Amino acid sequence: MSAPEKIFDVLGIGFGPANIALAIALEELSSGMSVQFLEKRPGPAWQPNMLLPGSDIQNHPLRDLVTPRNPRSRYTFTNFLFEQGRLYEHLNLPLHHPLRAEYAQYISWTADFFEHIVAYGCEAVSVEAVTPSNGESAHYTVCCTDGRVFLARSLVLAPGRTPHIPAPFADVKDRRVRHLNDYMPALAEAVAATGGQCRIAVIGGSQSAVEILLHASCHSGVREVVGFTRNFGYRQKDTSPFSDEVYFPSFVDTFHNASAEHKARLRQELVHTNYSSSDIDVLNQLYVRKYEQMLQGEGLLQLRTCEDMVGCTPASDGVQIDSRQYLQGIIHSQSFDLVILATGFLDLGAGDRQEPFPKLLASIARENEIDTLIIARDYRVDLGNGLPTYLNGLCESSHGMGDAGSFSLLALRSQNIVQSLISNLAVREQSHA
Ligand SMILES: Cc1cc2nc3c(=O)[nH]c(=O)nc-3n(C[C@H](O)[C@H](O)[C@H](O)COP(=O)(O)OP(=O)(O)OC[C@H]3O[C@@H](n4cnc5c(N)ncnc54)[C@H](O)[C@@H]3O)c2cc1C
């Protein structure tokens, strides 16, 4: 292991949109804190395995990494287009929202400005709080897979959410069963392994599920695509402007202040603003694709609705999936060369589709006998060690629907975290003066 040279004021783990927005806010708002980010990927990327041709983003492009906080910043999406020399061409596009490929370029372009403070190819694997016996101030020690070690007075954790793997797939260790996070490389592997005769199952009723069904069903080397959803049909997102106020900063206050019972009620009502549902453009395309295949007498694309997953058994000639059509109680079994779980992500908490802690903080929490993380309005968590520790982009269960699954609040969330860091690090410095 390499010996760490300095103690950073702020160490960010993960350099996706959440911590890129933080890097911008630290540069624009803070007074010279020393900052380092760790990113396990070899370079900047945003959801690289889901950059499907023609797919668009689901947020207004001005709700980018910085505009809602500082529209005059050089890091806005508008300035990105301007500096690329394609502002007019972009504004002339007959699209409701920008292409995901273009937004991914914007994210990478922004990340590149901060290259000097990001260690790429560096996956954090352990986080430990250290209190030196010589009276020096406490700090975190973070170890990475490549042997590098980093010390810091505060931590901002932004690793993205943990994939949700439904029960029948939870214990299956097989490269033919993959989460949507791996879709494009998994598809390439499966097509190659089957000599261009690939059978694919897509589990779930999310936006990603519908996009993958559309992509796979016209991809060469694929001979069968079956979508499974437990819903009656693929559902449209709730795009009412009234519901979309969940992406307002004021909603974060409303949600954070609500009781557990009221949070659950709000979530139940508003979940389809982003989850288990899709935009109408891709739903219409999927419906027409299905109809077109019926006209041509083809059976490449099938959609099995009202189906609960009950089993998954890998074998040499395919992965067998068992599903139960709940209306008739009939079990359907079918084998596939690739099973894509478009089944979403976990939130923090003790309920269904939740995990109690981000993996990297689990051992510290257990050591300090913390059962439940209390996440303050400024995204700070108390791990019982006094060190400023923040969660950036993991807080839907405490801060509402706009937190993890959307860009909408990234810019303002970074501002909250930076302001809290400034006051907490200053307080700690004074107490050790
Ligand atoms: C397919 C897809 C499409 C989406 N499209 C939209 C959209 O159009 N609009 C929208 O508002 N939202 C969209 N979202 C939601 C989107 O995930 C978030 O808006 C955004 O990516 C969250 O950023 P993040 O930085 O919190 O997480 P991520 O984007 O997941 O970034 C986390 C980063 O941390 C790194 N990392 C993880 N663990 C470690 C570790 N231990 N050490 C070092 N690095 C680590 C990862 O490599 C990654 O780069 C989409 C999500 C998906 C899955």
The ligand as an SDF file (V2000), in Angstrom:
LIG
                    3D

 53 58  0  0  0  0  0  0  0  0999 V2000
  -30.1910    4.1080  -17.6200 C   0  0  0  0  0  0  0  0  0  0  0  0
  -30.4260    5.3220  -16.7890 C   0  0  0  0  0  0  0  0  0  0  0  0
  -30.8370    6.5010  -17.3840 C   0  0  0  0  0  0  0  0  0  0  0  0
  -31.0730    7.6260  -16.6070 C   0  0  0  0  0  0  0  0  0  0  0  0
  -31.4940    8.7600  -17.2290 N   0  0  0  0  0  0  0  0  0  0  0  0
  -31.7530    9.8530  -16.4950 C   0  0  0  0  0  0  0  0  0  0  0  0
  -32.2030   11.0570  -17.1200 C   0  0  0  0  0  0  0  0  0  0  0  0
  -32.3800   11.0930  -18.3290 O   0  0  0  0  0  0  0  0  0  0  0  0
  -32.4420   12.1380  -16.3460 N   0  0  0  0  0  0  0  0  0  0  0  0
  -32.2670   12.1050  -14.9850 C   0  0  0  0  0  0  0  0  0  0  0  0
  -32.5210   13.1150  -14.3310 O   0  0  0  0  0  0  0  0  0  0  0  0
  -31.8200   10.9930  -14.3690 N   0  0  0  0  0  0  0  0  0  0  0  0
  -31.5790    9.8710  -15.0810 C   0  0  0  0  0  0  0  0  0  0  0  0
  -31.1580    8.7290  -14.4650 N   0  0  0  0  0  0  0  0  0  0  0  0
  -30.9530    8.7470  -13.0410 C   0  0  0  0  0  0  0  0  0  0  0  0
  -29.4380    8.9320  -12.8970 C   0  0  0  0  0  0  0  0  0  0  0  0
  -28.8720    7.7620  -12.4200 O   0  0  0  0  0  0  0  0  0  0  0  0
  -29.0500   10.0560  -12.0510 C   0  0  0  0  0  0  0  0  0  0  0  0
  -29.6770   11.2140  -12.4040 O   0  0  0  0  0  0  0  0  0  0  0  0
  -27.4970   10.2430  -12.0040 C   0  0  0  0  0  0  0  0  0  0  0  0
  -26.7580    9.3600  -12.8140 O   0  0  0  0  0  0  0  0  0  0  0  0
  -27.1180    9.9960  -10.6040 C   0  0  0  0  0  0  0  0  0  0  0  0
  -25.7780   10.3750  -10.4770 O   0  0  0  0  0  0  0  0  0  0  0  0
  -24.8980    9.7850   -9.3100 P   0  0  0  0  0  0  0  0  0  0  0  0
  -23.5900   10.4580   -9.4180 O   0  0  0  0  0  0  0  0  0  0  0  0
  -25.6450    9.8580   -8.0270 O   0  0  0  0  0  0  0  0  0  0  0  0
  -24.7920    8.2310   -9.6240 O   0  0  0  0  0  0  0  0  0  0  0  0
  -24.0620    7.4870  -10.8180 P   0  0  0  0  0  0  0  0  0  0  0  0
  -24.3760    8.1350  -12.1110 O   0  0  0  0  0  0  0  0  0  0  0  0
  -24.4330    6.0550  -10.6510 O   0  0  0  0  0  0  0  0  0  0  0  0
  -22.5140    7.6770  -10.5240 O   0  0  0  0  0  0  0  0  0  0  0  0
  -21.8760    7.0340   -9.4360 C   0  0  0  0  0  0  0  0  0  0  0  0
  -20.3800    6.9180   -9.7500 C   0  0  0  0  0  0  0  0  0  0  0  0
  -19.6970    6.3850   -8.6320 O   0  0  0  0  0  0  0  0  0  0  0  0
  -18.7500    5.4230   -9.0640 C   0  0  0  0  0  0  0  0  0  0  0  0
  -18.5040    4.5130   -7.9490 N   0  0  0  0  0  0  0  0  0  0  0  0
  -19.3870    3.6490   -7.3880 C   0  0  0  0  0  0  0  0  0  0  0  0
  -18.8140    3.0150   -6.3410 N   0  0  0  0  0  0  0  0  0  0  0  0
  -17.5460    3.4760   -6.2330 C   0  0  0  0  0  0  0  0  0  0  0  0
  -16.4600    3.1840   -5.3450 C   0  0  0  0  0  0  0  0  0  0  0  0
  -16.5860    2.2960   -4.3520 N   0  0  0  0  0  0  0  0  0  0  0  0
  -15.2870    3.8350   -5.5170 N   0  0  0  0  0  0  0  0  0  0  0  0
  -15.1430    4.7370   -6.5290 C   0  0  0  0  0  0  0  0  0  0  0  0
  -16.1420    5.0400   -7.4140 N   0  0  0  0  0  0  0  0  0  0  0  0
  -17.3320    4.4330   -7.2540 C   0  0  0  0  0  0  0  0  0  0  0  0
  -19.4150    4.7770  -10.2720 C   0  0  0  0  0  0  0  0  0  0  0  0
  -18.4700    4.1910  -11.1230 O   0  0  0  0  0  0  0  0  0  0  0  0
  -20.1140    5.9690  -10.9190 C   0  0  0  0  0  0  0  0  0  0  0  0
  -19.3200    6.6370  -11.8720 O   0  0  0  0  0  0  0  0  0  0  0  0
  -30.9060    7.5780  -15.2150 C   0  0  0  0  0  0  0  0  0  0  0  0
  -30.5080    6.3820  -14.6120 C   0  0  0  0  0  0  0  0  0  0  0  0
  -30.2700    5.2720  -15.3860 C   0  0  0  0  0  0  0  0  0  0  0  0
  -29.8640    3.9970  -14.7130 C   0  0  0  0  0  0  0  0  0  0  0  0
  1  2  1  0
  2  3  1  0
  2 52  2  0
  3  4  2  0
  4  5  1  0
  4 50  1  0
  5  6  2  0
  6  7  1  0
  6 13  1  0
  7  8  2  0
  7  9  1  0
  9 10  1  0
 10 11  2  0
 10 12  1  0
 12 13  2  0
 13 14  1  0
 14 15  1  0
 14 50  1  0
 15 16  1  0
 16 17  1  0
 16 18  1  0
 18 19  1  0
 18 20  1  0
 20 21  1  0
 20 22  1  0
 22 23  1  0
 23 24  1  0
 24 25  2  0
 24 26  1  0
 24 27  1  0
 27 28  1  0
 28 29  2  0
 28 30  1  0
 28 31  1  0
 31 32  1  0
 32 33  1  0
 33 34  1  0
 33 48  1  0
 34 35  1  0
 35 36  1  0
 35 46  1  0
 36 37  1  0
 36 45  1  0
 37 38  2  0
 38 39  1  0
 39 40  1  0
 39 45  2  0
 40 41  1  0
 40 42  2  0
 42 43  1  0
 43 44  2  0
 44 45  1  0
 46 47  1  0
 46 48  1  0
 48 49  1  0
 50 51  2  0
 51 52  1  0
 52 53  1  0
M  END
$$$$
